[in-house]
Amino acid sequence: MAQADQAHRRAAQAAPADAPSLHALGVQLARRGEWSQGIAALRLANQLAPGQARLLNDLGYALQLSGQSDQMQNLLRGRGR
């Protein structure tokens, strides 16, 4: 897991405007329970590539698991970024 995390971090640092890299990093961080960093990466990925179903799903799921159900609901209603 640590190697995957490092690989995702390097990819996101090498291409900070690359939504897929940020998405992967956000998922990896969320899986480890690093909610604030994971959600921040997922939000940025969503800003760079809005409307991607899998990304929106992962962001919503991370918000829900981190106890931010209200923000998850806003995201699903199209009001969250």
TIMARPA-30545 format. One record per atom (N, C-alpha, C): residue number from 1; residue in one letter; atom name; x, y, z. Coordinates in steps of 0.1 Angstrom, whole numbers, plus 5000, padded with zeros to 4 digits. Layout:
<atoms>
  pos  code  site    c1    c2    c3
  NUM     A    CA     X     Y     Z
...
</atoms>
This chain:
<atoms>
  pos  code  site    c1    c2    c3
    1     M     N  5008  4988  5000
    1     M    CA  5000  5000  5000
    1     M     C  5009  5013  5000
    2     A     N  5020  5012  5007
    2     A    CA  5028  5024  5008
    2     A     C  5035  5027  4994
    3     Q     N  5038  5016  4987
    3     Q    CA  5044  5019  4973
    3     Q     C  5033  5025  4964
    4     A     N  5021  5020  4965
    4     A    CA  5010  5026  4956
    4     A     C  5008  5040  4960
    5     D     N  5008  5043  4973
    5     D    CA  5006  5057  4978
    5     D     C  5017  5066  4973
    6     Q     N  5029  5062  4973
    6     Q    CA  5041  5070  4968
    6     Q     C  5040  5072  4953
    7     A     N  5036  5061  4946
    7     A    CA  5034  5063  4932
    7     A     C  5023  5073  4928
    8     H     N  5012  5072  4935
    8     H    CA  5001  5082  4933
    8     H     C  5006  5096  4936
    9     R     N  5013  5098  4947
    9     R    CA  5018  5111  4951
    9     R     C  5027  5117  4940
   10     R     N  5036  5108  4936
   10     R    CA  5046  5113  4925
   10     R     C  5039  5116  4913
   11     A     N  5029  5109  4909
   11     A    CA  5022  5112  4896
   11     A     C  5014  5125  4898
   12     A     N  5008  5127  4909
   12     A    CA  5001  5140  4912
   12     A     C  5010  5152  4912
   13     Q     N  5022  5150  4918
   13     Q    CA  5032  5161  4919
   13     Q     C  5037  5164  4905
   14     A     N  5039  5153  4897
   14     A    CA  5045  5155  4883
   14     A     C  5035  5162  4874
   15     A     N  5022  5160  4876
   15     A    CA  5012  5166  4868
   15     A     C  5000  5170  4877
   16     P     N  5002  5182  4883
   16     P    CA  4992  5186  4893
   16     P     C  4979  5190  4887
   17     A     N  4978  5191  4874
   17     A    CA  4965  5194  4868
   17     A     C  4959  5182  4861
   18     D     N  4964  5170  4865
   18     D    CA  4960  5157  4858
   18     D     C  4949  5151  4867
   19     A     N  4937  5152  4863
   19     A    CA  4925  5147  4871
   19     A     C  4926  5132  4874
   20     P     N  4930  5123  4865
   20     P    CA  4931  5109  4869
   20     P     C  4941  5106  4880
   21     S     N  4953  5114  4879
   21     S    CA  4963  5112  4890
   21     S     C  4958  5116  4903
   22     L     N  4951  5128  4903
   22     L    CA  4945  5133  4916
   22     L     C  4934  5124  4921
   23     H     N  4926  5119  4912
   23     H    CA  4916  5109  4916
   23     H     C  4922  5097  4922
   24     A     N  4932  5091  4916
   24     A    CA  4938  5079  4922
   24     A     C  4944  5082  4936
   25     L     N  4951  5094  4937
   25     L    CA  4957  5098  4950
   25     L     C  4946  5100  4960
   26     G     N  4935  5106  4956
   26     G    CA  4924  5109  4966
   26     G     C  4918  5096  4971
   27     V     N  4916  5086  4962
   27     V    CA  4910  5073  4966
   27     V     C  4920  5066  4975
   28     Q     N  4933  5066  4972
   28     Q    CA  4943  5060  4980
   28     Q     C  4943  5066  4994
   29     L     N  4943  5079  4995
   29     L    CA  4943  5086  5008
   29     L     C  4930  5083  5016
   30     A     N  4919  5083  5010
   30     A    CA  4906  5080  5016
   30     A     C  4906  5066  5022
   31     R     N  4911  5056  5014
   31     R    CA  4912  5042  5019
   31     R     C  4920  5041  5031
   32     R     N  4930  5050  5033
   32     R    CA  4938  5049  5045
   32     R     C  4932  5058  5056
   33     G     N  4921  5064  5054
   33     G    CA  4914  5072  5064
   33     G     C  4919  5086  5065
   34     E     N  4927  5090  5056
   34     E    CA  4932  5104  5055
   34     E     C  4922  5112  5048
   35     W     N  4910  5114  5054
   35     W    CA  4899  5120  5048
   35     W     C  4901  5134  5042
   36     S     N  4907  5143  5050
   36     S    CA  4908  5157  5045
   36     S     C  4917  5158  5033
   37     Q     N  4928  5151  5033
   37     Q    CA  4937  5151  5021
   37     Q     C  4931  5144  5010
   38     G     N  4924  5133  5012
   38     G    CA  4918  5125  5002
   38     G     C  4907  5133  4995
   39     I     N  4898  5139  5003
   39     I    CA  4887  5146  4998
   39     I     C  4892  5159  4990
   40     A     N  4903  5165  4995
   40     A    CA  4908  5177  4988
   40     A     C  4913  5173  4974
   41     A     N  4920  5161  4973
   41     A    CA  4925  5157  4960
   41     A     C  4913  5153  4951
   42     L     N  4903  5147  4957
   42     L    CA  4891  5143  4948
   42     L     C  4884  5156  4944
   43     R     N  4882  5166  4953
   43     R    CA  4876  5178  4949
   43     R     C  4883  5185  4937
   44     L     N  4896  5185  4939
   44     L    CA  4904  5192  4928
   44     L     C  4903  5184  4915
   45     A     N  4903  5171  4916
   45     A    CA  4901  5163  4904
   45     A     C  4888  5166  4897
   46     N     N  4878  5167  4906
   46     N    CA  4864  5170  4901
   46     N     C  4863  5184  4895
   47     Q     N  4871  5194  4900
   47     Q    CA  4871  5207  4893
   47     Q     C  4878  5206  4880
   48     L     N  4888  5198  4878
   48     L    CA  4896  5197  4866
   48     L     C  4888  5189  4855
   49     A     N  4880  5179  4860
   49     A    CA  4872  5170  4851
   49     A     C  4858  5169  4856
   50     P     N  4850  5179  4856
   50     P    CA  4837  5179  4862
   50     P     C  4828  5168  4855
   51     G     N  4819  5163  4863
   51     G    CA  4809  5154  4857
   51     G     C  4813  5139  4855
   52     Q     N  4825  5136  4858
   52     Q    CA  4830  5122  4857
   52     Q     C  4823  5113  4867
   53     A     N  4815  5104  4863
   53     A    CA  4806  5096  4872
   53     A     C  4814  5088  4882
   54     R     N  4825  5082  4879
   54     R    CA  4833  5074  4888
   54     R     C  4839  5084  4899
   55     L     N  4844  5095  4894
   55     L    CA  4850  5105  4903
   55     L     C  4840  5110  4913
   56     L     N  4828  5114  4908
   56     L    CA  4818  5119  4916
   56     L     C  4813  5108  4927
   57     N     N  4813  5096  4922
   57     N    CA  4809  5085  4931
   57     N     C  4820  5084  4943
   58     D     N  4832  5084  4939
   58     D    CA  4843  5082  4949
   58     D     C  4843  5094  4959
   59     L     N  4841  5106  4953
   59     L    CA  4841  5118  4962
   59     L     C  4829  5118  4971
   60     G     N  4817  5114  4966
   60     G    CA  4805  5113  4975
   60     G     C  4807  5102  4985
   61     Y     N  4813  5091  4982
   61     Y    CA  4815  5080  4991
   61     Y     C  4825  5085  5002
   62     A     N  4835  5091  4998
   62     A    CA  4845  5096  5008
   62     A     C  4839  5106  5018
   63     L     N  4831  5115  5012
   63     L    CA  4824  5125  5021
   63     L     C  4814  5118  5030
   64     Q     N  4807  5108  5026
   64     Q    CA  4798  5101  5035
   64     Q     C  4805  5093  5046
   65     L     N  4816  5086  5042
   65     L    CA  4824  5079  5052
   65     L     C  4831  5088  5062
   66     S     N  4834  5100  5058
   66     S    CA  4841  5109  5067
   66     S     C  4831  5117  5076
   67     G     N  4818  5114  5074
   67     G    CA  4808  5120  5083
   67     G     C  4803  5133  5077
   68     Q     N  4805  5136  5064
   68     Q    CA  4801  5148  5058
   68     Q     C  4789  5146  5048
   69     S     N  4779  5139  5054
   69     S    CA  4768  5135  5046
   69     S     C  4761  5147  5039
   70     D     N  4760  5158  5046
   70     D    CA  4754  5170  5040
   70     D     C  4761  5175  5028
   71     Q     N  4774  5174  5028
   71     Q    CA  4782  5178  5016
   71     Q     C  4781  5168  5005
   72     M     N  4779  5155  5009
   72     M    CA  4777  5145  4999
   72     M     C  4764  5147  4992
   73     Q     N  4753  5150  5000
   73     Q    CA  4740  5153  4994
   73     Q     C  4741  5165  4985
   74     N     N  4748  5175  4988
   74     N    CA  4749  5187  4980
   74     N     C  4756  5183  4967
   75     L     N  4766  5175  4968
   75     L    CA  4774  5170  4956
   75     L     C  4764  5163  4947
   76     L     N  4756  5154  4952
   76     L    CA  4747  5146  4944
   76     L     C  4736  5155  4938
   77     R     N  4733  5166  4944
   77     R    CA  4723  5175  4939
   77     R     C  4729  5185  4929
   78     G     N  4742  5184  4927
   78     G    CA  4749  5192  4917
   78     G     C  4753  5206  4923
   79     R     N  4753  5207  4936
   79     R    CA  4757  5220  4942
   79     R     C  4770  5219  4949
   80     G     N  4776  5208  4949
   80     G    CA  4789  5207  4956
   80     G     C  4800  5205  4946
   81     R     N  4812  5210  4950
   81     R    CA  4824  5209  4941
   81     R     C  4835  5205  4950
</atoms>
